Amino acid sequence: MNATPTAALLTAPAAVPLLAAAAYALTPVRAPRPVPVRVRVRRPVGVGAHTGAADPLPDRATGVLAGQGAGEPPGRATGMLPGQAAEAPDGGPVGTPARSPGAPVSPRRQPAAWAGLVSPLVILLCGGLLAVRVPRTGPLTAWSGLLRADALSVWMLLVVGAVALIACGSGPAYLAGERAAGRASRRTAWRYQVLVQAFLAAMCLAVVTANLGVLWVAVEATTIVTAFLVGHRRTRTSVEAAWKYVVICSAGIALAFLGTVLIYYAARQAGVAESWALDWPTLVAHAGRLDAGVTRLGVTLVVLGFGAKAGLVPLHAWLPDAHSQAPAPVSALMSGVLLSVAFSAILRYRVIADAALGAGFTRVLLAGIALLTLALAAGLLLAQRDHKRMLAYSSMEHMSLIALATAVGSPLALSAALLHIAGHGLAKSAAFCAAGRILQLTGTSRIGRIRGLLGRAPLLGGVFGCAVAALLGFPPFGLFASELGIARAGFAAGSGLAWATAAALLLVLTAFAALAARTAHMLLGPAPEGPTSHSRTGTWPLLLALVACAALGTATGPLTGLLRAAAGAIGGR
């Protein structure tokens, strides 16, 4: 493969979403043409007899002055400047007939929303082409080594593309429901599309870059972009969640920045050239010459910093608030791939740390963080009463299992961790997107107030139930195979990790019971009386996610070689 196609394959996953974000940003938001409203002139009794005319009185229902023609500037009635139109909740200017809350807005009338599928398809296409090439030829580089695709990069690209396809495919139906309920407008939907595309670009850049400094910048960019998405609804709760997310993740990213600086310092002291001191392959090759004390401190700060973005203790408190307040497709992206992208940075640093310090340091560090996170998640799941927050704590549970598998570090454990990343991304994206539709259907996220989903909306309830079953590790879904692999690798790794694995399994059983009981409460029971306004539009991405997750649990097929190569790329011992 010559340089030009290689550069295109490595650049397109980040460049295409960025161009899509720019295209959305430059596209003007056009409000629908206002419908003229005729208002009868109301004159005070006796006034017309003396003056021959009455002063126009404002109509309380429309805010339009009585007797004002449709062509006159609306500013006289609304207090706005001439030519400036106020925006109603449904996206039209004030004065247009309001849409009733139960009237759906068909996603088919939003071609710009469906254009957002181009980026996930391009990411999947590039990942598929690289998956064919990389296991046979080795890593590919472009732009003087700034971009690099090894097997881990390709695996993560495929996960990002698959989850993005589910989230972007569910987006139009979700936004249509929000507009029908009066919680979104054309402008907010436009802003949503811009931010989601920028979010995808940042994650793809974090995956394909070989420079640890650029990796830090890309992860920090995801924080900035998703902060606006968390506060998308602009309610008090969502704004508080956005600020909490920014403050905690900024603290974590600051720690990761300091750790990156320390690794750079250690590399310079070891004689690595300035321009290559943050290049990951170069650092791996010279890891044995790095100062042990500086490297130990730097790696600890990096694990804590990027661990904050991955939902690991101690900087985990942002996750349930942000995931519960963000739009459902955004929650799917954040839980399904953002956490995993942040953890892939930890996987990169772990290779450097193991070569410089030995495997024991990262093993103890990651195993301790994994058990603490799992214990906290299991305890909070037992007391949870909100179904979106329940799914957020489930994400902490699964990220702790991935961290435990990374601590074990054997080829089987790392392969199981990567398979768990893919299976969790597919199942959690389906669960969060279904949870968003449930919230629109029932008007509440309180578990105690939701009953009989299978009777009220059989397809939606079935999808949500299957997604939770996948998260619980039931066969034939991919998480069953990955959790089985993690358990086998943990018990085979030695006495210390065997005890840690046994403790982790007990905590997983606790989380299993809590998640299963609350999901059963939502799905079973008598359906409420009365008609439902639920639409089946937009369910196909969720069904596709469940089918893909089940396929991963049955056989990895053509991805088997890529999975083994990815485990080898991050140092399967």
Secondary structure by P-SEA (a helix, b strand, c coil): ccaaaaaaaaccaaaaaaaaaaaaaacccccccccbbbbccccccccccccccccccccccccccccccccccccccccccccbbbbcccccccccccccccccccccccccccccaaaaaaaaaaaaaaaaccccccccccccccccccaaaaaaaaaaaaaaaaaaaaaaaaaaaaaaaccccaaaaaaaaaaaaaaaaaaaaaaccccaaaaaaaaaaaaaaaaaaaaccccaaaaaaaaaaaaaaaaaaaaaaaaaaaaaaaaaaacccccccccaaaaaaacccccaaaaaaaaaaaaaaaaaaacccccccaaaaaaacccaaaaaaaaacaaaaaaaaaaaaaaaaaacccaaaaaaaaaaaaaaaaaaaaaaaaacccaaaaaaaaaaaaaaaaaaaaaaccaaaaaaaaaaaaaaaaaaaaaaaaaaaaaaaccccccccccccccccaaaaaaaaaaaaaaacccccaaaaaaaaaaaaaaaccaaaaaaaaaaaaaaaaaaaaaaaaaaaaccccccccccccccccaaaaaaaaaaaaaaaaccccaaaaaaaaaaaaccc
